[in-house]
Amino acid sequence: MSDQIDGVPDVSAELYRDVTEFAQSTPPWFQTLAGIGTEVVLLAFAALLLGAWWRARRRDTRTMTLALLAPVAATAAYVLSELSKSLVAEDRPCRVLRGVATVADCPPYGDWSFPSNHATLVAAAAAALVIAWRRTTPYVLAAAVLGAFSRVFVGVHYPHDVIAGALLGAVVAPLLMLSLTPLLVSPVERLRNRGALRPMLTAPRSTRSAGRAGGA
């Protein structure tokens, strides 16, 4: 069954049908897991961003600056994604394509589809973590791909929605972090040396020494 939807590439609509039909062929427990996982991945990235900050308390000021900027950059990418949604106003595929069964409930009218906020957030968080905490690279990239794909699997986004969202997040977050870091290293250094925020930005000296020894 083919649908002609204004502004939606035919190949994306056809691929969406293929993925959602495959999703319906999977066991109910797997569908439930996918429905939960598509949301839990956001919490996992939030925990990793928090972990990057906690780790940075034992590292140099540039590392701390990057860790502080990581969630800011991911949030900025999300805001741009949300603004784009309002401008494009593309309806969800589960609302406009005929004969589609989805794992997740279809969002209401006005909760637009393009680009995918989830894909933007996971890609932005993954890109930010690659810069702020390089050892997480293979894990966060895999999680970002799975998180973005899950939005098509559960039926709430076209493939081109998640591709656009992922590209947006992967570009905006690193650009913000790398452009702002040189400007913020000195202010962060001052905050680490004195002031009420010092305990949040710098671990006790013994802990910092142990951290450096463990990372050597």
C-alpha positions as YAML, in Angstrom:
chain: A
units: angstrom
residues:
- id: 1
  name: MET
  ca: [0.00, 0.00, 0.00]
- id: 2
  name: SER
  ca: [1.53, 3.33, -1.02]
- id: 3
  name: ASP
  ca: [0.69, 6.75, 0.34]
- id: 4
  name: GLN
  ca: [1.46, 10.13, -1.15]
- id: 5
  name: ILE
  ca: [2.10, 12.51, 1.77]
- id: 6
  name: ASP
  ca: [3.16, 16.07, 1.05]
- id: 7
  name: GLY
  ca: [6.71, 16.68, 2.21]
- id: 8
  name: VAL
  ca: [7.37, 13.02, 3.03]
- id: 9
  name: PRO
  ca: [9.77, 11.07, 0.77]
- id: 10
  name: ASP
  ca: [8.15, 7.93, -0.60]
- id: 11
  name: VAL
  ca: [11.17, 5.85, 0.36]
- id: 12
  name: SER
  ca: [10.87, 7.01, 3.97]
- id: 13
  name: ALA
  ca: [7.17, 6.10, 4.14]
- id: 14
  name: GLU
  ca: [7.85, 2.70, 2.59]
- id: 15
  name: LEU
  ca: [10.72, 2.01, 4.98]
- id: 16
  name: TYR
  ca: [8.53, 3.09, 7.88]
- id: 17
  name: ARG
  ca: [5.94, 0.51, 6.82]
- id: 18
  name: ASP
  ca: [8.60, -2.19, 6.56]
- id: 19
  name: VAL
  ca: [9.97, -1.46, 10.02]
- id: 20
  name: THR
  ca: [6.58, -1.22, 11.74]
- id: 21
  name: GLU
  ca: [5.40, -4.43, 10.06]
- id: 22
  name: PHE
  ca: [8.55, -6.14, 11.31]
- id: 23
  name: ALA
  ca: [7.90, -4.73, 14.78]
- id: 24
  name: GLN
  ca: [4.44, -6.28, 14.77]
- id: 25
  name: SER
  ca: [5.96, -9.67, 13.95]
- id: 26
  name: THR
  ca: [8.17, -9.64, 17.05]
- id: 27
  name: PRO
  ca: [7.08, -11.27, 20.35]
- id: 28
  name: PRO
  ca: [4.89, -9.17, 22.67]
- id: 29
  name: TRP
  ca: [7.61, -9.12, 25.35]
- id: 30
  name: PHE
  ca: [10.06, -7.64, 22.85]
- id: 31
  name: GLN
  ca: [7.57, -4.97, 21.83]
- id: 32
  name: THR
  ca: [7.06, -4.08, 25.48]
- id: 33
  name: LEU
  ca: [10.82, -3.93, 25.99]
- id: 34
  name: ALA
  ca: [11.19, -1.67, 22.94]
- id: 35
  name: GLY
  ca: [8.44, 0.64, 24.18]
- id: 36
  name: ILE
  ca: [10.16, 0.98, 27.54]
- id: 37
  name: GLY
  ca: [13.67, 1.16, 26.10]
- id: 38
  name: THR
  ca: [12.91, 4.05, 23.76]
- id: 39
  name: GLU
  ca: [12.29, 6.21, 26.83]
- id: 40
  name: VAL
  ca: [14.84, 4.64, 29.19]
- id: 41
  name: VAL
  ca: [17.68, 5.44, 26.78]
- id: 42
  name: LEU
  ca: [17.15, 9.13, 27.61]
- id: 43
  name: LEU
  ca: [17.58, 8.38, 31.30]
- id: 44
  name: ALA
  ca: [20.72, 6.38, 30.54]
- id: 45
  name: PHE
  ca: [22.23, 9.33, 28.73]
- id: 46
  name: ALA
  ca: [21.26, 11.65, 31.58]
- id: 47
  name: ALA
  ca: [23.06, 9.31, 33.99]
- id: 48
  name: LEU
  ca: [26.15, 9.27, 31.76]
- id: 49
  name: LEU
  ca: [26.20, 13.07, 31.57]
- id: 50
  name: LEU
  ca: [25.99, 13.16, 35.34]
- id: 51
  name: GLY
  ca: [28.80, 10.63, 35.51]
- id: 52
  name: ALA
  ca: [30.94, 12.79, 33.22]
- id: 53
  name: TRP
  ca: [30.55, 15.70, 35.64]
- id: 54
  name: TRP
  ca: [31.37, 13.55, 38.66]
- id: 55
  name: ARG
  ca: [34.45, 12.15, 36.94]
- id: 56
  name: ALA
  ca: [35.57, 15.64, 35.89]
- id: 57
  name: ARG
  ca: [35.78, 16.72, 39.54]
- id: 58
  name: ARG
  ca: [39.02, 14.69, 39.67]
- id: 59
  name: ARG
  ca: [40.33, 15.96, 36.33]
- id: 60
  name: ASP
  ca: [41.68, 19.21, 34.89]
- id: 61
  name: THR
  ca: [39.61, 22.33, 34.34]
- id: 62
  name: ARG
  ca: [39.13, 21.82, 30.60]
- id: 63
  name: THR
  ca: [37.62, 18.41, 31.28]
- id: 64
  name: MET
  ca: [35.28, 19.93, 33.84]
- id: 65
  name: THR
  ca: [34.31, 22.69, 31.40]
- id: 66
  name: LEU
  ca: [33.45, 20.12, 28.74]
- id: 67
  name: ALA
  ca: [31.47, 18.07, 31.25]
- id: 68
  name: LEU
  ca: [29.46, 21.14, 32.26]
- id: 69
  name: LEU
  ca: [28.84, 22.12, 28.66]
- id: 70
  name: ALA
  ca: [27.72, 18.64, 27.57]
- id: 71
  name: PRO
  ca: [24.14, 18.80, 28.95]
- id: 72
  name: VAL
  ca: [23.87, 22.46, 27.92]
- id: 73
  name: ALA
  ca: [24.79, 21.57, 24.35]
- id: 74
  name: ALA
  ca: [22.34, 18.65, 24.29]
- id: 75
  name: THR
  ca: [19.58, 20.92, 25.60]
- id: 76
  name: ALA
  ca: [20.36, 23.55, 22.97]
- id: 77
  name: ALA
  ca: [20.10, 20.92, 20.23]
- id: 78
  name: TYR
  ca: [16.74, 19.84, 21.66]
- id: 79
  name: VAL
  ca: [15.46, 23.43, 21.62]
- id: 80
  name: LEU
  ca: [16.47, 23.79, 17.97]
- id: 81
  name: SER
  ca: [14.73, 20.52, 17.20]
- id: 82
  name: GLU
  ca: [11.55, 21.67, 18.90]
- id: 83
  name: LEU
  ca: [11.61, 24.97, 17.00]
- id: 84
  name: SER
  ca: [12.06, 23.07, 13.75]
- id: 85
  name: LYS
  ca: [9.08, 20.88, 14.59]
- id: 86
  name: SER
  ca: [6.87, 23.93, 14.97]
- id: 87
  name: LEU
  ca: [8.05, 25.38, 11.66]
- id: 88
  name: VAL
  ca: [7.74, 22.19, 9.59]
- id: 89
  name: ALA
  ca: [4.57, 20.88, 11.29]
- id: 90
  name: GLU
  ca: [4.82, 17.40, 9.78]
- id: 91
  name: ASP
  ca: [2.14, 15.06, 11.12]
- id: 92
  name: ARG
  ca: [3.10, 11.71, 12.61]
- id: 93
  name: PRO
  ca: [3.18, 8.73, 10.25]
- id: 94
  name: CYS
  ca: [0.94, 6.74, 12.57]
- id: 95
  name: ARG
  ca: [-1.74, 9.38, 12.01]
- id: 96
  name: VAL
  ca: [-1.58, 9.78, 8.25]
- id: 97
  name: LEU
  ca: [-0.51, 6.42, 6.82]
- id: 98
  name: ARG
  ca: [-3.30, 3.95, 6.25]
- id: 99
  name: GLY
  ca: [-3.42, 0.49, 7.78]
- id: 100
  name: VAL
  ca: [-0.46, 0.98, 10.14]
- id: 101
  name: ALA
  ca: [-0.25, -0.78, 13.50]
- id: 102
  name: THR
  ca: [2.28, 0.59, 15.96]
- id: 103
  name: VAL
  ca: [3.91, -0.61, 19.16]
- id: 104
  name: ALA
  ca: [3.54, 2.77, 20.89]
- id: 105
  name: ASP
  ca: [0.43, 4.92, 21.10]
- id: 106
  name: CYS
  ca: [0.36, 7.56, 18.40]
- id: 107
  name: PRO
  ca: [1.02, 11.06, 19.77]
- id: 108
  name: PRO
  ca: [-1.88, 13.52, 19.48]
- id: 109
  name: TYR
  ca: [-2.30, 15.98, 16.65]
- id: 110
  name: GLY
  ca: [0.01, 18.95, 17.12]
- id: 111
  name: ASP
  ca: [2.85, 16.81, 18.50]
- id: 112
  name: TRP
  ca: [4.76, 17.05, 15.24]
- id: 113
  name: SER
  ca: [7.08, 14.49, 13.73]
- id: 114
  name: PHE
  ca: [10.00, 16.22, 12.00]
- id: 115
  name: PRO
  ca: [12.67, 16.14, 13.29]
- id: 116
  name: SER
  ca: [12.69, 13.56, 16.06]
- id: 117
  name: ASN
  ca: [13.41, 15.13, 19.44]
- id: 118
  name: HIS
  ca: [14.49, 11.76, 20.82]
- id: 119
  name: ALA
  ca: [16.98, 11.24, 18.01]
- id: 120
  name: THR
  ca: [18.27, 14.78, 18.45]
- id: 121
  name: LEU
  ca: [18.78, 14.31, 22.18]
- id: 122
  name: VAL
  ca: [20.49, 10.93, 22.02]
- id: 123
  name: ALA
  ca: [22.78, 12.03, 19.18]
- id: 124
  name: ALA
  ca: [23.62, 15.30, 20.90]
- id: 125
  name: ALA
  ca: [24.29, 13.57, 24.22]
- id: 126
  name: ALA
  ca: [26.39, 10.90, 22.52]
- id: 127
  name: ALA
  ca: [28.44, 13.49, 20.62]
- id: 128
  name: ALA
  ca: [28.90, 15.53, 23.80]
- id: 129
  name: LEU
  ca: [30.06, 12.47, 25.72]
- id: 130
  name: VAL
  ca: [32.52, 11.52, 22.98]
- id: 131
  name: ILE
  ca: [34.17, 14.90, 23.57]
- id: 132
  name: ALA
  ca: [33.83, 15.06, 27.36]
- id: 133
  name: TRP
  ca: [34.45, 11.39, 28.20]
- id: 134
  name: ARG
  ca: [36.11, 9.64, 25.29]
- id: 135
  name: ARG
  ca: [36.11, 6.17, 26.82]
- id: 136
  name: THR
  ca: [32.34, 6.02, 26.51]
- id: 137
  name: THR
  ca: [32.49, 6.42, 22.71]
- id: 138
  name: PRO
  ca: [31.60, 2.88, 21.56]
- id: 139
  name: TYR
  ca: [28.80, 2.56, 24.10]
- id: 140
  name: VAL
  ca: [27.16, 5.93, 23.55]
- id: 141
  name: LEU
  ca: [27.31, 5.65, 19.77]
- id: 142
  name: ALA
  ca: [25.62, 2.24, 19.90]
- id: 143
  name: ALA
  ca: [23.01, 3.55, 22.34]
- id: 144
  name: ALA
  ca: [22.34, 6.59, 20.13]
- id: 145
  name: VAL
  ca: [21.79, 4.43, 17.05]
- id: 146
  name: LEU
  ca: [19.46, 2.08, 18.92]
- id: 147
  name: GLY
  ca: [17.62, 4.96, 20.56]
- id: 148
  name: ALA
  ca: [17.04, 6.71, 17.25]
- id: 149
  name: PHE
  ca: [15.99, 3.51, 15.45]
- id: 150
  name: SER
  ca: [13.59, 2.65, 18.26]
- id: 151
  name: ARG
  ca: [11.48, 5.70, 17.35]
- id: 152
  name: VAL
  ca: [10.74, 4.14, 13.97]
- id: 153
  name: PHE
  ca: [10.37, 0.67, 15.47]
- id: 154
  name: VAL
  ca: [7.65, 1.76, 17.89]
- id: 155
  name: GLY
  ca: [5.95, 3.64, 15.07]
- id: 156
  name: VAL
  ca: [6.05, 7.29, 16.06]
- id: 157
  name: HIS
  ca: [8.56, 8.62, 13.48]
- id: 158
  name: TYR
  ca: [9.52, 8.25, 9.85]
- id: 159
  name: PRO
  ca: [13.15, 7.24, 9.17]
- id: 160
  name: HIS
  ca: [13.90, 10.71, 7.77]
- id: 161
  name: ASP
  ca: [12.70, 12.24, 11.04]
- id: 162
  name: VAL
  ca: [15.27, 10.35, 13.08]
- id: 163
  name: ILE
  ca: [18.05, 10.87, 10.53]
- id: 164
  name: ALA
  ca: [17.45, 14.63, 10.54]
- id: 165
  name: GLY
  ca: [17.25, 14.71, 14.34]
- id: 166
  name: ALA
  ca: [20.42, 12.68, 14.74]
- id: 167
  name: LEU
  ca: [22.31, 14.93, 12.31]
- id: 168
  name: LEU
  ca: [21.07, 18.02, 14.12]
- id: 169
  name: GLY
  ca: [22.20, 16.74, 17.51]
- id: 170
  name: ALA
  ca: [25.51, 15.39, 16.23]
- id: 171
  name: VAL
  ca: [26.40, 18.74, 14.66]
- id: 172
  name: VAL
  ca: [25.04, 21.28, 17.16]
- id: 173
  name: ALA
  ca: [26.39, 19.76, 20.39]
- id: 174
  name: PRO
  ca: [30.06, 19.51, 19.36]
- id: 175
  name: LEU
  ca: [30.02, 22.92, 17.72]
- id: 176
  name: LEU
  ca: [28.68, 24.55, 20.88]
- id: 177
  name: MET
  ca: [31.06, 22.69, 23.17]
- id: 178
  name: LEU
  ca: [34.19, 23.31, 21.15]
- id: 179
  name: SER
  ca: [33.38, 26.96, 20.50]
- id: 180
  name: LEU
  ca: [32.45, 27.82, 24.09]
- id: 181
  name: THR
  ca: [35.12, 25.83, 25.94]
- id: 182
  name: PRO
  ca: [37.99, 28.31, 25.31]
- id: 183
  name: LEU
  ca: [35.80, 31.12, 26.64]
- id: 184
  name: LEU
  ca: [34.72, 29.30, 29.78]
- id: 185
  name: VAL
  ca: [37.87, 27.54, 30.98]
- id: 186
  name: SER
  ca: [39.09, 30.58, 32.94]
- id: 187
  name: PRO
  ca: [35.75, 31.27, 34.70]
- id: 188
  name: VAL
  ca: [35.42, 27.59, 35.59]
- id: 189
  name: GLU
  ca: [38.98, 27.59, 36.94]
- id: 190
  name: ARG
  ca: [38.12, 30.50, 39.21]
- id: 191
  name: LEU
  ca: [35.00, 28.75, 40.46]
- id: 192
  name: ARG
  ca: [37.02, 25.60, 41.15]
- id: 193
  name: ASN
  ca: [39.52, 27.52, 43.26]
- id: 194
  name: ARG
  ca: [37.09, 29.50, 45.38]
- id: 195
  name: GLY
  ca: [33.43, 30.13, 45.96]
- id: 196
  name: ALA
  ca: [30.36, 28.18, 47.00]
- id: 197
  name: LEU
  ca: [30.46, 25.96, 43.89]
- id: 198
  name: ARG
  ca: [33.96, 24.64, 44.56]
- id: 199
  name: PRO
  ca: [32.80, 21.34, 46.17]
- id: 200
  name: MET
  ca: [30.66, 20.65, 43.08]
- id: 201
  name: LEU
  ca: [33.51, 21.30, 40.68]
- id: 202
  name: THR
  ca: [36.52, 19.88, 42.50]
- id: 203
  name: ALA
  ca: [36.92, 16.64, 44.43]
- id: 204
  name: PRO
  ca: [38.89, 16.67, 47.71]
- id: 205
  name: ARG
  ca: [42.63, 16.58, 47.09]
- id: 206
  name: SER
  ca: [43.08, 12.96, 48.27]
- id: 207
  name: THR
  ca: [40.29, 11.83, 45.96]
- id: 208
  name: ARG
  ca: [41.77, 13.74, 43.03]
- id: 209
  name: SER
  ca: [45.16, 12.14, 43.63]
- id: 210
  name: ALA
  ca: [43.61, 8.68, 43.77]
- id: 211
  name: GLY
  ca: [41.67, 9.40, 40.60]
- id: 212
  name: ARG
  ca: [44.77, 10.47, 38.73]
- id: 213
  name: ALA
  ca: [46.67, 7.43, 39.95]
- id: 214
  name: GLY
  ca: [43.86, 5.13, 38.88]
- id: 215
  name: GLY
  ca: [43.68, 6.71, 35.44]
- id: 216
  name: ALA
  ca: [47.42, 6.59, 34.88]
...
